[in-house]
Amino acid sequence: MSHLVESMAFVREAPWHGLGNQLSAHQPIDVWQREAGMDWSIDQSDVLFNVASDGMHIRTHADSKVLYRSDTLAPLSVVSKRYQVVQPAEVLHFYNDLVAAGGFELETAGVLKGGRKLWALARTGQDALIRGGDKVKAYLLLATSCDGTLCTTAQFTSVRVVCNNTLQMVVGDRSGAVKVPHSTRFDPAAVKEALGLGLSGWEAFITNIKQLAQRPVSAIEATSFFGELLDEQVHDVAGVPASRAMQQLTALYSGAGMGSLLPGSRGTAWGLLNAVTEYVDHQRRARSQDHRLDSAWFGQGAQLKGKALQQAAALLA
């Protein structure tokens, strides 16, 4: 089975079925670069093409450039001349001052799709307990691409410890994320300022989560929640089969999910949301664990979790 994960490094427990190199805590950035497979640069060259069918007549495409890896010379993408590249080293050095100031600690970093996507994830030192001892921690994710599929994105992400489910923090009308298009130069200081690294939104986010854990949900509400999420009509007729996704979500919510029987999750809006995050992060059909990771953080899985969070918040209105 092919892997999207080119390489990665982590501290503490091995994520995603053991992929990556395990490091001891508090390693310097140069060690992270080497062990995460990020000790190379993205170089560029002209786009050349042959216009003759009976020989070699090479022309250049003035409006485009080829991006390639400095170590293997493998091509990564063809982009416009205006495309602003963020180097692998820049992703890791983004956390330098945050780690030095205390509180933040790099936890995982790596390379997806042969170098087309890069990411690093750091613990912020913030955590909270939800009803029943359900622990949630705050992380800061920085990710970028060199093929136009992802803006350089810095976002706060919560991780539910009992199941390692991830959920992007959203507070009010703020998404908890800053996205820099590749038509603009990446300015780490400006991104940190825009994020508000005092994590002022963390308390508001956790307050919302605690309210979800206090909101009881009826069986009819749960079925309607998952039906709306999947854009699937809910049938009242006995014997009408539900989709595989609906069956999985219902089972995860009803007791099969990790932590689903904790007091704050059982029969609550928080339980509905956790069923969705576990489904996306661990159960949803995917070609491999690394394809699932890519989807859960950056693709359709992330969108599904965001939609579920909006629906859950609406239950509090």
C-alpha positions as CSV (number, residue, x, y, z in Angstrom):
1,M,0.0,0.0,0.0
2,S,1.4,3.4,-1.0
3,H,1.9,6.0,1.7
4,L,1.2,9.7,1.5
5,V,3.6,10.2,4.5
6,E,7.1,10.6,3.1
7,S,8.6,10.9,6.6
8,M,7.8,12.2,10.0
9,A,9.1,12.5,13.6
10,F,7.2,12.5,16.9
11,V,7.7,12.6,20.7
12,R,5.8,10.4,23.2
13,E,3.4,7.8,21.8
14,A,3.7,6.7,18.1
15,P,0.8,8.2,16.1
16,W,-0.9,6.7,13.1
17,H,0.1,3.1,13.6
18,G,3.7,3.7,14.3
19,L,4.8,5.8,11.3
20,G,7.8,8.0,11.9
21,N,10.9,8.3,14.0
22,Q,10.5,8.7,17.8
23,L,12.4,11.4,19.5
24,S,13.0,12.2,23.1
25,A,11.5,15.5,24.3
26,H,12.9,19.0,23.9
27,Q,15.1,18.3,20.8
28,P,16.6,21.2,18.9
29,I,15.2,22.2,15.5
30,D,18.1,20.8,13.5
31,V,17.3,17.3,15.0
32,W,13.7,17.7,14.1
33,Q,14.6,18.7,10.5
34,R,16.7,15.6,10.1
35,E,14.4,13.0,11.8
36,A,11.2,14.4,10.2
37,G,12.8,14.3,6.8
38,M,12.7,18.0,6.3
39,D,16.4,18.7,5.9
40,W,16.1,19.8,2.3
41,S,14.9,22.8,0.4
42,I,12.4,23.6,-2.4
43,D,14.4,24.8,-5.4
44,Q,13.0,26.1,-8.7
45,S,13.8,26.0,-12.4
46,D,12.4,27.1,-15.7
47,V,9.7,25.2,-17.5
48,L,11.0,23.7,-20.7
49,F,9.0,22.0,-23.5
50,N,9.7,20.5,-26.9
51,V,7.7,22.0,-29.7
52,A,9.1,19.9,-32.6
53,S,7.6,16.6,-33.5
54,D,10.6,15.5,-35.6
55,G,13.5,16.7,-33.4
56,M,14.4,18.8,-30.4
57,H,13.3,22.4,-30.3
58,I,13.2,23.5,-26.7
59,R,11.2,26.5,-25.6
60,T,10.6,28.0,-22.2
61,H,7.3,29.0,-20.5
62,A,8.0,32.4,-19.1
63,D,5.0,32.6,-16.8
64,S,5.7,29.3,-14.9
65,K,8.4,27.5,-12.9
66,V,9.1,24.0,-11.7
67,L,9.5,23.4,-8.0
68,Y,11.7,20.4,-7.1
69,R,13.5,18.9,-4.1
70,S,17.1,19.8,-3.5
71,D,18.0,16.4,-2.2
72,T,16.4,14.0,-4.7
73,L,15.8,16.5,-7.5
74,A,12.3,15.0,-7.7
75,P,9.7,17.4,-9.3
76,L,7.1,18.7,-6.9
77,S,4.8,20.9,-9.0
78,V,4.6,23.5,-11.8
79,V,3.4,26.9,-10.5
80,S,3.2,30.5,-11.6
81,K,6.3,32.7,-11.3
82,R,4.4,34.6,-8.6
83,Y,4.1,31.5,-6.3
84,Q,5.7,32.2,-2.9
85,V,7.4,29.1,-1.5
86,V,7.6,28.3,2.2
87,Q,10.6,26.1,2.9
88,P,10.6,23.0,5.2
89,A,13.0,24.7,7.6
90,E,10.6,27.7,7.9
91,V,7.8,25.4,9.0
92,L,9.9,24.2,12.0
93,H,11.5,27.5,12.8
94,F,8.0,29.1,13.1
95,Y,7.9,27.5,16.6
96,N,11.4,28.6,17.7
97,D,10.4,31.6,19.9
98,L,7.3,29.8,21.1
99,V,9.3,26.9,22.4
100,A,12.0,29.1,23.8
101,A,9.4,31.2,25.7
102,G,8.0,28.1,27.4
103,G,4.7,26.4,27.2
104,F,4.9,25.3,23.6
105,E,6.6,22.0,22.6
106,L,6.9,20.4,19.2
107,E,5.1,17.0,19.2
108,T,5.1,15.9,15.6
109,A,6.3,17.1,12.1
110,G,6.5,15.5,8.7
111,V,6.3,15.4,5.0
112,L,3.2,14.3,2.9
113,K,3.0,13.4,-0.7
114,G,6.7,13.3,-1.4
115,G,7.2,16.9,-0.2
116,R,4.1,18.5,-1.6
117,K,2.7,19.1,1.9
118,L,4.7,19.9,5.1
119,W,3.4,20.3,8.7
120,A,4.5,20.6,12.3
121,L,2.2,20.3,15.4
122,A,3.1,21.7,18.8
123,R,1.4,21.4,22.2
124,T,0.5,24.8,23.6
125,G,0.5,23.7,27.3
126,Q,-3.2,24.5,27.6
127,D,-5.7,21.8,28.5
128,A,-9.1,21.4,30.2
129,L,-11.3,18.7,31.8
130,I,-14.8,18.2,30.5
131,R,-17.5,16.6,32.6
132,G,-16.6,13.0,33.6
133,G,-12.8,13.6,33.4
134,D,-12.7,13.9,29.6
135,K,-9.5,15.8,28.9
136,V,-8.9,18.1,25.9
137,K,-5.6,19.7,25.0
138,A,-4.8,22.6,22.7
139,Y,-2.3,22.4,19.9
140,L,-1.0,24.7,17.2
141,L,-0.7,23.3,13.7
142,L,1.3,24.9,10.9
143,A,1.0,23.4,7.4
144,T,1.9,24.4,3.9
145,S,2.0,23.0,0.3
146,C,4.1,23.7,-2.8
147,D,1.5,22.4,-5.3
148,G,-1.3,24.9,-4.7
149,T,-3.6,22.5,-2.8
150,L,-3.2,24.3,0.6
151,C,-2.5,27.8,1.7
152,T,0.1,28.2,4.4
153,T,-2.2,27.6,7.3
154,A,-1.7,28.1,11.1
155,Q,-4.5,26.9,13.2
156,F,-5.4,26.0,16.7
157,T,-6.5,22.4,17.1
158,S,-8.0,20.6,20.0
159,V,-7.1,17.0,20.8
160,R,-9.4,14.8,22.9
161,V,-6.9,12.6,24.9
162,V,-9.1,9.5,25.3
163,C,-9.3,8.9,21.6
164,N,-6.7,11.2,20.0
165,N,-9.5,12.9,17.9
166,T,-8.7,16.3,16.5
167,L,-11.0,19.3,16.0
168,Q,-10.1,22.8,14.8
169,M,-11.0,25.4,17.4
170,V,-13.7,27.8,16.4
171,V,-14.8,30.7,18.7
172,G,-17.6,32.9,17.6
173,D,-17.0,34.2,14.1
174,R,-13.2,33.4,14.4
175,S,-12.0,30.2,12.8
176,G,-8.9,29.9,15.0
177,A,-6.9,29.8,11.8
178,V,-4.8,32.1,9.7
179,K,-4.4,31.3,6.0
180,V,-1.7,32.9,3.8
181,P,-2.1,32.4,0.1
182,H,1.0,31.5,-1.9
183,S,0.6,34.8,-3.8
184,T,1.7,36.5,-0.6
185,R,5.1,36.2,1.2
186,F,4.8,34.2,4.5
187,D,5.5,36.4,7.5
188,P,5.7,34.3,10.7
189,A,5.5,37.3,13.0
190,A,2.4,38.6,11.3
191,V,0.7,35.2,11.4
192,K,1.4,34.8,15.2
193,E,0.0,38.3,15.8
194,A,-3.1,37.5,13.8
195,L,-3.6,34.2,15.7
196,G,-3.4,35.8,19.1
197,L,-0.9,33.4,20.7
198,G,-2.1,34.2,24.1
199,L,-4.8,31.7,23.3
200,S,-7.5,34.1,24.5
201,G,-10.0,32.1,22.5
202,W,-9.2,28.8,24.3
203,E,-11.4,29.5,27.3
204,A,-14.3,30.5,25.1
205,F,-13.9,27.3,23.1
206,I,-13.8,25.1,26.1
207,T,-16.8,26.9,27.6
208,N,-18.7,26.0,24.4
209,I,-17.5,22.4,24.7
210,K,-18.6,22.1,28.3
211,Q,-22.0,23.4,27.3
212,L,-22.2,20.7,24.7
213,A,-21.4,18.1,27.4
214,Q,-24.4,19.5,29.4
215,R,-26.8,19.5,26.5
216,P,-28.9,16.2,26.5
217,V,-29.9,14.8,23.1
218,S,-32.9,12.7,22.3
219,A,-32.7,9.7,20.0
220,I,-34.7,11.6,17.3
221,E,-32.3,14.6,17.6
222,A,-29.3,12.3,17.2
223,T,-30.7,10.7,14.1
224,S,-31.6,14.1,12.6
225,F,-28.1,15.4,13.4
226,F,-26.3,12.6,11.5
227,G,-28.8,12.8,8.7
228,E,-28.2,16.5,8.2
229,L,-24.5,16.1,8.5
230,L,-24.4,13.4,5.7
231,D,-27.1,15.2,3.7
232,E,-29.0,11.9,4.0
233,Q,-32.8,11.6,4.3
234,V,-33.9,10.0,7.6
235,H,-36.5,7.4,7.1
236,D,-39.1,6.5,9.6
237,V,-40.0,3.2,7.9
238,A,-38.7,0.1,9.6
239,G,-36.3,-1.9,7.5
240,V,-35.1,0.9,5.3
241,P,-31.3,0.5,5.3
242,A,-29.2,3.5,6.4
243,S,-25.9,4.2,4.7
244,R,-22.7,2.7,6.0
245,A,-21.6,6.1,7.3
246,M,-24.8,6.6,9.2
247,Q,-24.5,3.2,10.7
248,Q,-21.0,3.8,11.9
249,L,-21.8,7.3,13.3
250,T,-24.8,5.9,15.2
251,A,-22.7,3.0,16.6
252,L,-19.9,5.3,17.7
253,Y,-22.3,7.6,19.4
254,S,-24.3,4.8,21.1
255,G,-21.4,3.2,22.9
256,A,-18.9,1.8,20.4
257,G,-16.8,5.0,20.3
258,M,-13.8,5.6,22.6
259,G,-15.0,7.6,25.6
260,S,-18.6,7.5,24.3
261,L,-19.9,6.3,27.7
262,L,-18.2,9.0,29.7
263,P,-20.8,11.1,31.6
264,G,-20.2,14.2,29.4
265,S,-20.5,12.2,26.1
266,R,-23.3,9.7,26.7
267,G,-26.5,11.1,25.3
268,T,-25.1,14.6,24.8
269,A,-24.3,17.1,22.0
270,W,-20.6,16.6,22.9
271,G,-21.1,12.9,22.3
272,L,-22.5,13.6,18.8
273,L,-19.5,15.7,17.9
274,N,-17.1,13.1,19.3
275,A,-18.7,10.4,17.1
276,V,-18.0,12.5,14.0
277,T,-14.4,13.3,14.9
278,E,-13.7,9.6,15.7
279,Y,-15.4,8.5,12.5
280,V,-13.3,11.0,10.4
281,D,-10.0,10.4,12.2
282,H,-10.1,6.7,12.7
283,Q,-13.0,4.9,11.0
284,R,-13.9,6.6,7.7
285,R,-13.0,4.6,4.7
286,A,-9.5,5.6,3.3
287,R,-6.8,4.0,1.2
288,S,-4.4,4.2,4.1
289,Q,-3.9,5.8,7.5
290,D,-1.9,8.6,5.9
291,H,-4.6,9.4,3.4
292,R,-7.0,9.5,6.3
293,L,-4.6,12.0,8.1
294,D,-4.4,14.2,5.1
295,S,-8.2,14.3,4.8
296,A,-8.8,14.8,8.6
297,W,-6.5,17.8,8.7
298,F,-6.8,19.4,5.3
299,G,-9.5,17.8,3.2
300,Q,-13.0,16.5,3.2
301,G,-12.7,15.0,6.7
302,A,-11.8,18.4,8.1
303,Q,-14.8,20.0,6.4
304,L,-17.1,17.3,7.8
305,K,-15.8,17.9,11.3
306,G,-16.3,21.7,10.9
307,K,-19.8,21.2,9.7
308,A,-20.5,18.9,12.7
309,L,-19.2,21.6,15.1
310,Q,-21.5,24.2,13.6
311,Q,-24.5,21.8,13.9
312,A,-23.6,21.0,17.5
313,A,-23.3,24.7,18.4
314,A,-26.7,25.3,16.9
315,L,-28.2,22.8,19.5
316,L,-27.2,25.3,22.2
317,A,-29.2,28.1,20.7
